[in-house]
Amino acid sequence: MNETYWTERYQNSNTPWDMKSVSPPLSGFLQGLYHTGQSILIPGAGSGYEAEWLWKQGFKNTWVADISDKPLRSLKERCPDFPDQQMLHIDFFEIRQSFDLVVEQTFFCALPPEWRPRYVAKMAEIIRPGGHLFGLLFNFPLTSEGPPYGGSVKEYLELFEPHFSIYKMERCYNSIKPRAGKEIFIHLIKP
């Protein structure tokens, strides 16, 4: 689960999560954003299709973070004017900035399950009061084989409720076919 692991996955094209586009549940939410000045982070951004979409729609305060630089370079090739300083080649837990909005694209479910409390605490640290965490989590039984590792609404509520107001946490109705019935859309607000 370190930089070498993820870089090798990208080098070997072992990236079954890569849809080559923004997933439909995220696309629907992103299209509803209007305040282009807000600071947005996409952690575990991978190839950064969400960042590319946001950038091209005028969201110039969009940041991406990934432990591997290979997918960040892919984003830069597709979006050459994306600022280098907003492409964080970093371990998520080392991020020090704060943001108005964080986009979760199943990054949470790629982390070992024992790291989940750390993830939630880090999100509570980097999201500004009144800020939002939205995106996708997987909805299938938690397994020790992964990534991705599964999870359930019950588990997610237990982890997030102490730190966030739950605005929405429900099964996605517009997942791509291979993920149908296996995704939960979340929209959480930091008090």
PyMOL commands that set and color helices and strands:
alter all, ss='L'
color gray80, all
select helices_A, chain A and resi 3-11+24-30+49-56+69-78+84-86+92-94+108-110+113-126+153-160+177-179
alter helices_A, ss='H'
color red, helices_A
select strands_A, chain A and resi 40-43+62-66+87-89+99-105+127-138+165-171+183-189
alter strands_A, ss='S'
color yellow, strands_A
deselect
rebuild
show_as cartoon
